[in-house]
Amino acid sequence: MEALGFLKLEVNGPMVTVALSVALLALLKWYSTSAFSRLEKLGLRHPKPSPFIGNLTFFRQGFWESQMELRKLYGPLCGYYLGRRMFIVISEPDMIKQVLVENFSNFTNRMASGLEFKSVADSVLFLRDKRWEEVRGALMSAFSPEKLNE
């Protein structure tokens, strides 16, 4: 079958298979690494991620130990990737206060994996949107400095 007569190029089955395989591999490579430029665009330092899994291997020694290692290597404001999902680590008290108190309206939601059971998803750790704001308001009054001093 001669598809492009002016180029004198004959297209056959194996050639199409190779071309589609190369295109598929190129798309797979792009998909596996395309999300990994977001932290760099924000100017945040981070460990070099692996395709598909991100920095999952960085956490093989344990979550807490790895968080401390991140802070030591990349500073109090850094990031990492789990899969294609980006995470930002803030370990400076003034910045934490700014995020959690002063700019709370910009950071209301938390991470949701969707793998939790219903009873766990309704706990304080996994609340989202309006319900989290309501519970946070109740908790803030219970843990005010005056109440903590009592």
PyMOL commands that set and color helices and strands:
alter all, ss='L'
color gray80, all
select helices_A, chain A and resi 5-7+13-42+56-59+63-74+93-102+104-106+118-121+124-126+129-142+145-149
alter helices_A, ss='H'
color red, helices_A
select strands_A, chain A and resi 2-4+9-10+77-82+85-90
alter strands_A, ss='S'
color yellow, strands_A
deselect
rebuild
show_as cartoon
